[in-house]
Amino acid sequence: MEKMLLKRVDIPNSADIDVAMKNGAYSTLATAFGMRPLDVVSEVKRANLRGRGGAGFPTGLKWELCSRVPGSLKYLLCNADEGEPGTFKDRFILLQDPHLLIEGMVISGFAIGAERGYIYLRYEYPTALVVLEKAIEQAYAKGYLGKNILGKGVNFDLSVHRGAGAYICGEETALIESLEGKRGQPRIRPPFPASQGAWRKPTVINNVETLSNIPYLLAMGADAYAKIGEETSPGPKLYGVSGMVNKPGVYELPMGTTLREIIYTHCGGIRGGKKLKAIIPGGASTPILTEQHLDVKMDFNSLVSAGSMLGSGAVMVMDETVNLVNVAYVLVRFFAHESCGKCTPCREGTSWLYQVYQRLMHGEGRLEDIDLLLYICDTVKGKCFCPLGEGAIQPVLSSIKHFRGDYEQWIKEGRRGQA
């Protein structure tokens, strides 16, 4: 597949607007403005673009729900809070091709009737802040942001809002609360953001990768776009691969590429010729898979059928030397630290899990701790206010399911870890 989302990232000085324009940036705006907003929404619906932030919700449907809400004031928010362990693919676009994102946001704002947009940027991306603010300034200077864009009567203003380092603000309603200057905690739903979002106005929230698909989708048309990748999950997908592979990095491939192809063809196999042991396919909150799952297609439906999730497409690869008790401990520690504390099952459950793993890390584990961990997960599952608690238990449940022997060996040998 010819690169689309990463087409310009290797061009020297690609974040500069003149360089970006020479290589096609903002060329789809005229196409979009030549259509009715409703027709742009319909084209995205026909292409069946599903959100790349993790949930896979149909983008066109989200836009349609927002655009139908009466009232002239609407908001478009870009979730650039890429804070989940193992996830780093949006950073490539933010640093190397910010104008692709800006163009996608202008088109998206036009489609839903929003004249104001915000990029909610992860606090730990200080370089991206500088790059984005410069790119936005350049886009204003060229007339691609602001009033009467391309003389078509389209208005769209854009700015960056920097987060404060809270993982929970990757959840869309917590992101809205943070943007409004409140504590970053999730809201009860309904109402959903499409009807009452930022400042209680209709709001669409898409992540960086989703919005960056829009210029190419419109340029090639829904029919051609829908032929890329899987029928139920079409289009290109960015897979961020880390861990024990020879060539870690971000790979743009058709949605539905198998784990085997990603790891052994594109990433050059396991480092040092060792044997593959475990794979986290979509970021820290997605269930761990094994070498038996290598032929699973990396799309939304296929991974659910295999007992995991696509999530953000962050593939973390572990070889035979890894003990999954250590892996689960590191992830549980993260989630316990990042729980916002709003609901009891997540606040207390993640802390309890962390305490048990602390005991394991000090060589004081008991065999009954394995079942205790499962019991704690059961007290959390399906009972939390938002998906954070549900995500926090996945590394525990899946590591025990597939690698219970690691736990038994760890406890019997009285192993210690970095607590």
C-alpha positions in Angstrom: 0.0 0.0 0.0 1.3 3.5 -0.9 1.8 5.6 2.2 -0.9 8.2 2.9 -0.7 9.3 6.5 3.1 9.1 6.6 3.6 10.2 3.1 5.4 13.4 4.0 7.1 12.5 7.3 10.4 11.7 5.8 10.6 14.8 3.6 13.2 17.3 5.1 11.5 20.1 7.0 8.1 18.5 6.3 6.5 20.5 9.2 7.0 23.8 7.3 3.9 24.9 5.4 5.7 25.7 2.2 7.3 22.3 2.0 4.0 20.6 3.0 2.1 22.5 0.3 4.6 21.5 -2.4 3.7 18.0 -1.4 -0.1 18.3 -1.4 -1.0 19.8 1.9 -4.3 21.8 1.8 -5.1 20.6 -1.7 -8.3 18.8 -0.6 -9.9 22.0 0.9 -11.2 23.1 -2.4 -12.8 19.7 -3.0 -14.4 19.7 0.4 -15.7 23.3 0.1 -17.2 22.4 -3.2 -19.5 20.0 -1.5 -22.3 20.6 0.9 -21.4 19.8 4.5 -24.0 17.1 4.6 -22.4 15.5 1.6 -18.9 15.5 3.3 -20.5 13.7 6.3 -22.2 11.2 3.9 -18.9 10.5 2.2 -17.2 9.8 5.5 -20.1 7.5 6.4 -19.9 5.6 3.1 -16.2 5.1 3.5 -16.9 3.5 7.0 -14.0 5.3 8.6 -13.9 4.1 12.2 -12.2 6.1 14.9 -8.6 5.3 15.4 -8.5 6.3 19.1 -9.5 2.9 20.4 -13.2 2.5 20.5 -13.6 2.3 16.7 -16.9 4.2 16.7 -18.0 5.1 13.1 -16.7 8.6 12.4 -19.4 9.6 10.0 -22.1 8.6 12.4 -20.5 10.7 15.2 -20.4 13.7 12.8 -24.0 13.2 11.7 -25.3 13.1 15.2 -23.5 16.4 16.0 -24.4 18.1 12.8 -28.2 17.4 13.3 -28.3 19.2 16.7 -29.9 22.6 16.3 -27.8 25.7 17.1 -25.0 27.4 15.4 -22.3 27.0 18.0 -20.4 23.7 17.8 -16.9 22.6 18.7 -14.4 20.2 17.1 -11.8 18.7 19.5 -8.7 16.7 18.5 -7.6 14.2 21.1 -3.8 14.4 21.0 -3.4 13.1 24.6 -1.6 9.9 23.5 -0.9 8.9 27.0 -1.3 5.1 27.1 1.9 3.1 27.6 3.2 1.7 24.3 1.4 4.3 22.2 3.4 6.8 20.1 2.0 6.7 16.6 0.2 10.1 16.6 3.5 11.8 17.6 4.9 11.2 14.2 2.1 13.3 12.6 2.2 16.0 15.2 6.0 16.5 14.8 6.5 15.8 11.1 3.2 16.6 9.4 1.1 18.9 11.5 -0.5 20.5 8.4 -2.2 17.2 7.5 -3.9 17.3 10.9 -4.9 21.0 10.5 -6.3 20.4 7.0 -8.3 17.4 8.4 -9.7 19.6 11.2 -10.7 22.4 8.8 -12.6 19.9 6.7 -14.1 18.2 9.7 -15.2 21.5 11.2 -16.8 22.5 7.9 -18.7 19.2 7.7 -20.2 19.4 11.2 -20.7 23.2 11.3 -18.0 24.0 13.9 -16.1 27.2 13.6 -13.9 26.6 16.6 -11.4 23.8 17.2 -9.0 22.8 19.9 -6.1 20.3 19.8 -5.8 18.8 23.3 -2.2 18.0 23.5 -0.4 15.6 25.9 1.7 17.4 28.4 4.7 15.2 27.8 4.9 16.3 24.2 6.6 19.7 24.6 8.3 19.6 21.2 5.0 18.9 19.5 3.6 22.0 21.2 6.2 24.2 19.6 5.7 22.5 16.2 1.9 22.7 16.3 1.8 26.4 17.4 4.1 27.3 14.6 2.1 25.3 12.0 -1.1 27.0 13.2 0.5 30.4 12.8 1.6 29.6 9.3 -1.8 28.3 8.4 -3.4 31.5 9.5 -0.9 33.5 7.5 -1.7 31.5 4.4 -5.4 31.9 4.9 -6.2 28.2 5.7 -7.4 29.1 9.2 -9.5 32.1 10.3 -12.3 33.9 8.4 -13.5 33.2 4.9 -11.1 30.4 4.1 -10.3 30.2 0.3 -13.0 32.9 -0.1 -15.7 30.3 0.4 -17.2 31.8 3.5 -15.9 29.1 5.7 -14.6 30.1 9.1 -12.5 28.0 11.4 -10.3 29.0 14.3 -7.9 26.6 15.9 -5.6 26.6 19.0 -3.7 24.1 21.2 -4.7 23.3 24.7 -2.0 21.6 26.7 -3.0 18.9 29.2 -1.5 18.5 32.6 -0.2 15.0 32.4 -3.4 13.0 33.4 -4.0 9.8 31.5 -7.7 10.0 32.3 -8.0 13.0 30.1 -7.7 10.8 27.1 -11.3 9.8 27.9 -13.4 12.2 25.9 -15.6 13.6 28.6 -12.7 14.0 31.0 -10.9 15.8 28.2 -13.8 18.2 27.9 -13.8 18.9 31.6 -10.1 19.6 31.5 -10.5 21.9 28.5 -13.2 23.8 30.4 -10.7 24.4 33.3 -12.2 21.8 35.6 -10.7 18.7 37.3 -10.1 16.0 34.6 -12.8 13.5 35.5 -15.3 11.7 33.3 -18.9 12.9 33.0 -21.9 10.7 33.2 -23.4 9.9 29.8 -26.0 10.6 28.3 -25.9 13.3 27.3 -23.2 12.4 24.9 -20.7 15.0 23.6 -22.3 15.1 20.2 -25.3 16.8 21.7 -23.8 18.4 24.9 -20.0 18.5 24.9 -17.7 21.4 25.5 -19.4 24.2 27.3 -22.6 22.1 26.9 -22.6 22.7 23.1 -22.6 20.0 20.4 -19.0 18.6 20.1 -17.1 16.1 18.0 -14.0 14.6 19.4 -11.7 12.6 17.1 -8.1 11.6 17.6 -5.1 12.7 15.5 -5.0 9.7 13.3 -8.7 9.8 12.5 -8.7 13.5 11.5 -5.5 12.9 9.5 -7.4 10.4 7.3 -10.0 12.9 6.2 -8.0 14.8 3.4 -7.0 11.5 1.8 -10.5 10.0 2.1 -12.1 12.9 0.4 -9.4 13.2 -2.3 -9.7 9.6 -3.3 -13.4 9.1 -2.6 -15.3 6.8 -0.3 -15.4 3.9 -2.7 -11.6 3.8 -3.2 -11.0 4.3 0.5 -13.3 1.5 1.5 -11.3 -0.9 -0.7 -8.2 -0.5 1.6 -7.9 -3.1 4.3 -10.8 -5.0 5.8 -14.4 -4.4 4.7 -15.6 -3.8 8.2 -12.6 -1.7 9.1 -11.3 0.0 6.0 -8.5 2.4 5.4 -4.8 2.7 6.4 -3.8 2.1 10.0 -0.8 3.3 12.0 0.8 0.5 14.1 3.3 1.6 16.6 5.6 -1.4 17.4 7.9 -1.5 20.4 9.6 -4.1 22.4 11.8 -7.0 21.4 11.8 -6.7 17.6 14.6 -5.9 15.3 13.0 -2.8 13.8 10.6 -1.1 16.2 8.8 2.0 14.8 5.5 3.3 13.3 4.2 1.4 10.3 1.4 2.5 8.0 -0.3 -0.7 6.7 -3.8 -1.6 5.5 -6.2 -2.2 8.4 -6.3 -5.9 9.0 -2.7 -6.7 8.5 -1.8 -9.8 10.6 0.4 -9.7 13.6 2.7 -12.2 11.9 3.3 -9.9 9.0 3.8 -6.8 11.2 6.3 -8.6 13.5 8.2 -10.8 11.1 8.0 -9.0 7.7 8.0 -5.3 8.6 9.8 -5.4 12.0 12.3 -8.0 11.0 11.4 -10.6 13.6 12.4 -11.1 17.2 15.6 -9.6 18.4 18.5 -12.0 18.8 16.6 -14.8 17.1 14.7 -15.6 20.3 11.2 -17.1 20.5 8.1 -14.9 20.7 6.2 -15.2 24.0 3.6 -12.5 24.3 2.1 -9.6 22.4 0.0 -6.6 23.6 -1.8 -5.7 20.4 -3.3 -2.3 21.1 -1.8 -0.5 24.1 -1.6 -1.2 27.8 -5.3 -1.6 28.3 -5.8 -4.4 25.7 -5.6 -8.1 26.7 -2.3 -9.9 26.1 -2.1 -12.4 23.3 0.4 -15.3 22.6 2.3 -16.7 19.6 -0.9 -18.7 18.9 -2.5 -15.5 17.8 0.1 -14.5 15.2 -2.3 -14.9 12.3 -5.0 -12.7 13.9 -5.8 -9.7 11.7 -5.2 -6.3 13.3 -8.6 -4.9 13.0 -11.4 -4.1 15.4 -13.6 -7.2 14.9 -10.9 -9.8 14.4 -9.1 -8.8 17.6 -12.3 -8.9 19.6 -13.0 -12.4 18.3 -9.4 -13.4 19.5 -10.2 -12.1 23.0 -8.4 -8.7 22.8 -8.9 -5.3 21.2 -7.2 -3.1 18.6 -7.1 -0.1 20.9 -4.7 2.4 19.6 -2.7 -0.1 17.5 0.3 0.0 19.9 1.9 -3.4 19.5 4.3 -4.4 22.3 6.3 -7.5 21.7 7.9 -9.7 24.3 10.3 -12.7 23.9 10.8 -15.9 25.9 13.0 -14.2 28.5 10.1 -12.1 29.8 8.1 -13.1 32.9 4.6 -11.7 32.6 4.3 -11.1 36.3 6.7 -8.2 35.9 4.8 -6.9 32.9 1.5 -7.0 34.7 3.0 -5.3 37.7 4.3 -2.3 35.7 1.0 -1.8 34.0 -1.1 -2.2 37.2 1.2 0.4 38.8 0.5 2.8 36.0 -3.3 2.4 36.2 -3.4 2.7 40.0 -1.4 5.9 39.7 -3.6 7.3 36.9 -7.0 6.4 38.4 -8.8 9.7 38.9 -10.5 8.5 42.0 -14.1 9.4 41.0 -15.5 5.9 41.4 -14.9 3.4 44.2 -14.4 0.2 42.1 -11.5 1.8 40.0 -10.0 3.8 42.8 -9.9 1.0 45.4 -9.6 -1.9 42.9 -6.5 -0.7 41.1 -4.9 0.2 44.5 -5.7 -3.3 45.8 -4.2 -4.9 42.7 -1.1 -2.8 43.1 -0.7 -3.9 46.8 -0.8 -7.6 45.8 1.7 -7.1 43.1 3.9 -5.2 45.5 3.9 -8.3 47.7 4.9 -10.4 44.7 7.7 -7.9 43.8 9.1 -8.3 47.4 9.2 -12.1 47.1 6.4 -12.5 49.6 3.7 -13.8 47.2 1.4 -16.7 48.0 -0.1 -19.1 45.5 -3.6 -18.0 46.6 -2.7 -14.5 45.5 -3.3 -15.6 41.9 -7.0 -16.3 42.7 -7.1 -13.1 44.8 -6.0 -11.1 41.8 -8.8 -12.7 39.7 -11.3 -11.9 42.5 -10.3 -8.2 42.6 -10.6 -8.0 38.9 -14.1 -9.4 39.2 -15.0 -6.7 41.7 -13.9 -4.0 39.2 -15.2 -5.5 35.9 -18.3 -3.8 34.6 -18.7 -1.6 37.6 -16.6 1.5 36.8 -17.7 5.0 35.8 -15.4 5.0 32.7 -13.2 2.5 30.8 -10.0 3.1 32.9 -10.9 0.5 35.5 -11.9 -2.0 32.8 -8.6 -1.4 31.0 -6.6 -1.7 34.2 -7.7 -5.3 34.8 -6.9 -6.6 31.3 -3.2 -7.2 31.8 -4.0 -9.0 35.0 -6.7 -11.2 33.6 -4.9 -12.0 30.3 -1.5 -12.7 31.9 -3.0 -15.2 34.3 -5.2 -16.7 31.6 -2.2 -17.4 29.2 0.7 -17.4 31.6 -0.4 -18.7 34.9 2.8 -20.8 35.0 4.8 -17.5 35.2 2.9 -16.6 38.4 3.4 -20.1 40.0 7.1 -20.1 39.1 7.5 -16.5 40.4 5.9 -17.4 43.7 7.5 -20.8 44.3 10.9 -19.4 43.6 10.3 -16.3 45.8 11.4 -14.1 43.0 11.8 -10.3 43.5 11.2 -7.5 41.1 11.7 -3.8 41.0 8.9 -2.7 43.4 
